Amino acid sequence: MTPRKRTFVRILLLMMAGVSVWAAVDLWGPRTTNLRQFDPDDVAQRETEMWRSYYDRQRIRMSAEMADLLLHQYNLPLLRSYRDKVARLELEWWIIHRQRASHTSGDLEAALALLAAGI
């Protein structure tokens, strides 16, 4: 292997190691968030966009909008906002809210409580 190729491989390996460390910290590093510090107008706008995506059956767009909300309003890290259980809990309460007639009394409250605990 030529010196130039060796240098390229070393740089590439260092970059991959750096991205791996960032991803590990982003996914599993400790985080705190304060639910009292949020912008209600921004949350309302983002939730309106999510509802539009839901009714337009744009599931991928809705998922991205949910992750964006978790990232910007609840301070979840970038990667964690896409794979975190909070996104599933957010979707679950939406479904229960939308289909209240097929759920028992208290399901919506329980789903919202789980979401708040997850955040």
C-alpha positions, -999 to +999 in steps of 0.1 A: +000+000+000+013+034-009+019+061+017-009+081+002-034+053+005-023+045+041-029+082+050-063+081+034-072+048+053-060+063+086-080+095+081-111+074+071-107+052+102-104+083+125-135+098+109-154+066+114-143+063+150-153+099+156-188+094+141-191+062+162-183+080+194-207+108+186-235+083+178-229+064+210-230+095+231-261+108+212-280+075+217-270+065+252-254+095+269-272+111+299-296+138+291-320+160+311-349+180+299-373+204+316-409+201+303-416+236+316-392+251+291-409+249+257-424+272+232-461+265+231-466+283+198-439+262+182-453+230+197-488+239+184-474+246+149-455+214+148-484+193+161-507+209+135-482+198+108-481+163+123-520+161+122-520+172+086-494+145+078-515+119+097-547+127+078-528+128+045-514+094+053-479+107+050-464+084+077-427+090+069-432+128+069-452+125+102-424+104+118-398+130+107-420+158+122-424+139+155-386+135+157-381+171+149-405+181+177-386+158+202-353+172+190-362+209+193-388+211+220-378+183+244-340+184+238-337+148+228-305+142+208-306+138+170-303+101+167-323+094+199-352+114+186-355+090+157-352+057+176-364+067+210-395+050+226-409+085+231-417+087+194-437+055+197-455+068+228-463+101+210-478+081+181-497+058+205-516+087+222-524+101+188-539+068+177-559+065+209-571+101+206-582+095+170-599+062+178-614+070+212-646+051+206-626+018+203-607+024+236-617+021+271-621+050+295-588+061+308-567+048+279-560+083+266-550+096+300-527+066+305-511+071+271-505+108+278-490+099+313-466+074+297-456+099+271-448+125+298-429+099+318-409+089+287-399+124+280 
